[in-house]
Amino acid sequence: MARQTIGIIMNGVTGRMGTNQHLARSIMAIREQGGVPLGDGGVIWPEPLLLGRNPQKLAALAERFGLPRWSTDLDACLGDPAAQIYFDAQVTSARAEPTRRAIDAGKHVYVEKPLADDLETCLELARLAAKAGLKNGIVQDKLFLPGMRKLKRLIDAGFFGRILSVRGEFGYWVFEGDWQPAQRPSWNYRKEDGGGIILDMFPHWRYLLDNLFGTVRRVGCVGATHIPRRVDEHGEPYAATAEDAAYAAFELEGGIIAHFASSWCVRVYRDELLSLQVDGTEGSAVAGLWQCKVQHRAGTVRAVWDPDRPAPVAYRDGWQDVPDNQQFDNAFKVQWERFLRHVGCGDPFPWSFLEGAKGVQLAEAGLRSWREGRRIELSDLTL
Ligand SMILES: NC(=O)c1ccc[n+]([C@@H]2O[C@H](COP(=O)([O-])OP(=O)(O)OC[C@H]3O[C@@H](n4cnc5c(N)ncnc54)[C@H](O)[C@@H]3O)[C@@H](O)[C@H]2O)c1
């Protein structure tokens, strides 16, 4: 069986996403299954080269996963001809410069979202990669979540009739870091370090909405910094200079209205941390990370407003589960396999840097809408 080895420089691999989603659950899981299978019986074998700033952390990670190669020297890694891909899961603000250098060195590039802090830099990177003829991709993991794939199944089957609206609820309580440690890195709450929930989450909403419901054309958004002081990883108090919640309405091509609440300051009274309710003329669905429930037009309960007695109907009981009908792999791993096949044998990969730029375009428009107190139009982006 032919084995095609593809070297991958993995920068920022000691971070939360780098270690858990990209190294452990994607690249190592692919190696454990024997590589990425190709149609002809061959496989692609990913060979990671761990890159970061802290030698102790890198050595410990390499040992934990039984990997021989790690480095703190970007240029040395970029000079390695066996490394065909540069991957970046560093903090957002650190991503653009090494990605630009990787493109200069002729590496294919695959990076976490957001591609960069601002739209102009995103477009510059997208143009550089395209001009150099290099494969480029952005992580859009939510598209590959079981709940979202079930939702896509419903859309493709015409279940909804005419889709009217989408209501997205995302969030959970992120501890302030004083009496319990915060479960997200402190840079997320500092504007000067590339933090803020709008830049973090709107890129996800952009590709979900564009791919499932229609291109986002307009946004109106209000943000808030509900918790102004937090305590960091070292127990030091700091000023939270970035917004920790955003309340936005997105108008889509074709007329669907999507409104999303994104917040790190809500306590969860939902089945999952992300929930999308889609209402259409023929039926409705509520999709989460894994689950998806539906209610058809014919099963719609007659709700009547009556505040003078307890609710007469258990409304949640009128919904049915959409069955799995297939095995779902980790969402990041599914996309990694697609990118490796894109590099290894030219399979299509539509989630390019240009798509990544659209996510940052929406984040910038959301921030501007909040600042200026008005709705912002989104223009078409081209290379
Ligand atoms: N796709 C998703 O669902 C998803 C979810 C969370 C985060 N992310 C993205 O992944 C990236 C990493 O997020 P994370 O939560 O893993 O962060 P993290 O703080 O856990 O890890 C950050 C990594 O960047 C490195 N780094 C390089 N320069 C740095 C600097 N100047 N300051 C601090 N760290 C620096 C760190 O060493 C570490 O390896 C971000 O761009 C974030 O937007 C994506």
The ligand as an SDF file (V2000), in Angstrom:
LIG
                    3D

 44 48  0  0  0  0  0  0  0  0999 V2000
  -12.1250   26.6630   15.9370 N   0  0  0  0  0  0  0  0  0  0  0  0
  -12.5300   26.8730   17.1690 C   0  0  0  0  0  0  0  0  0  0  0  0
  -13.6020   26.4430   17.5790 O   0  0  0  0  0  0  0  0  0  0  0  0
  -11.6710   27.6640   18.1220 C   0  0  0  0  0  0  0  0  0  0  0  0
  -11.9600   27.6420   19.4950 C   0  0  0  0  0  0  0  0  0  0  0  0
  -11.1520   28.3650   20.3620 C   0  0  0  0  0  0  0  0  0  0  0  0
  -10.0820   29.1050   19.8550 C   0  0  0  0  0  0  0  0  0  0  0  0
   -9.8400   29.1230   18.5220 N   0  0  0  0  0  0  0  0  0  0  0  0
   -8.7050   29.9160   17.9620 C   0  0  0  0  0  0  0  0  0  0  0  0
   -7.4990   29.1970   18.1920 O   0  0  0  0  0  0  0  0  0  0  0  0
   -6.4430   30.1040   18.4950 C   0  0  0  0  0  0  0  0  0  0  0  0
   -5.7810   29.6820   19.8140 C   0  0  0  0  0  0  0  0  0  0  0  0
   -6.7240   29.7550   20.8520 O   0  0  0  0  0  0  0  0  0  0  0  0
   -6.5330   28.9290   22.2310 P   0  0  0  0  0  0  0  0  0  0  0  0
   -7.8150   29.0470   22.9380 O   0  0  0  0  0  0  0  0  0  0  0  0
   -5.9510   27.5980   21.9350 O   0  0  0  0  0  0  0  0  0  0  0  0
   -5.4440   29.8530   22.9570 O   0  0  0  0  0  0  0  0  0  0  0  0
   -4.3010   29.4370   24.0000 P   0  0  0  0  0  0  0  0  0  0  0  0
   -3.9870   30.6860   24.7460 O   0  0  0  0  0  0  0  0  0  0  0  0
   -4.6700   28.2060   24.7560 O   0  0  0  0  0  0  0  0  0  0  0  0
   -3.0640   29.0400   23.0760 O   0  0  0  0  0  0  0  0  0  0  0  0
   -2.3580   30.0260   22.3710 C   0  0  0  0  0  0  0  0  0  0  0  0
   -1.0890   29.4600   21.7410 C   0  0  0  0  0  0  0  0  0  0  0  0
   -0.4270   30.5470   21.0820 O   0  0  0  0  0  0  0  0  0  0  0  0
    0.9330   30.6280   21.5410 C   0  0  0  0  0  0  0  0  0  0  0  0
    1.3740   32.0230   21.5090 N   0  0  0  0  0  0  0  0  0  0  0  0
    2.1660   32.5530   20.5570 C   0  0  0  0  0  0  0  0  0  0  0  0
    2.3750   33.8480   20.7900 N   0  0  0  0  0  0  0  0  0  0  0  0
    1.7000   34.1750   21.8960 C   0  0  0  0  0  0  0  0  0  0  0  0
    1.5390   35.3690   22.6300 C   0  0  0  0  0  0  0  0  0  0  0  0
    2.1280   36.5050   22.2420 N   0  0  0  0  0  0  0  0  0  0  0  0
    0.7610   35.3460   23.7340 N   0  0  0  0  0  0  0  0  0  0  0  0
    0.1600   34.1910   24.1330 C   0  0  0  0  0  0  0  0  0  0  0  0
    0.2670   33.0160   23.4590 N   0  0  0  0  0  0  0  0  0  0  0  0
    1.0420   33.0120   22.3600 C   0  0  0  0  0  0  0  0  0  0  0  0
    0.9070   30.0020   22.9260 C   0  0  0  0  0  0  0  0  0  0  0  0
    2.1890   29.5410   23.2570 O   0  0  0  0  0  0  0  0  0  0  0  0
   -0.0960   28.8650   22.7370 C   0  0  0  0  0  0  0  0  0  0  0  0
    0.5440   27.7470   22.1460 O   0  0  0  0  0  0  0  0  0  0  0  0
   -7.0530   31.4980   18.4920 C   0  0  0  0  0  0  0  0  0  0  0  0
   -6.8040   32.1260   17.2680 O   0  0  0  0  0  0  0  0  0  0  0  0
   -8.5490   31.2540   18.6500 C   0  0  0  0  0  0  0  0  0  0  0  0
   -9.3280   32.2390   18.0090 O   0  0  0  0  0  0  0  0  0  0  0  0
  -10.6070   28.4180   17.6600 C   0  0  0  0  0  0  0  0  0  0  0  0
  1  2  1  0
  2  3  2  0
  2  4  1  0
  4  5  1  0
  4 44  2  0
  5  6  2  0
  6  7  1  0
  7  8  2  0
  8  9  1  0
  8 44  1  0
  9 10  1  0
  9 42  1  0
 10 11  1  0
 11 12  1  0
 11 40  1  0
 12 13  1  0
 13 14  1  0
 14 15  2  0
 14 16  1  0
 14 17  1  0
 17 18  1  0
 18 19  2  0
 18 20  1  0
 18 21  1  0
 21 22  1  0
 22 23  1  0
 23 24  1  0
 23 38  1  0
 24 25  1  0
 25 26  1  0
 25 36  1  0
 26 27  1  0
 26 35  1  0
 27 28  2  0
 28 29  1  0
 29 30  1  0
 29 35  2  0
 30 31  1  0
 30 32  2  0
 32 33  1  0
 33 34  2  0
 34 35  1  0
 36 37  1  0
 36 38  1  0
 38 39  1  0
 40 41  1  0
 40 42  1  0
 42 43  1  0
M  CHG  2   8   1  16  -1
M  END
$$$$
